């Protein structure tokens, strides 16, 4: 059962850091596709924040936590 689900080890769970958490959340948020919150465009480039994305149409930054 452990192989079916990607999970954090007990050590990783007890000692998280911001980069690992942000990367994990990024994978969850945009697992299927990116859609801009402002214009719903689906093309993006690297955003200004770590693991963020920027819409190529409206230049709106999308961050993992919003």
Secondary structure, DSSP 8 states (H G I E B T S, - for coil): -TTTS----HHHHHT--HHHHHHHHHHHHTSS----TTT----EEE-SSTT-EEETTT--EE-TT-
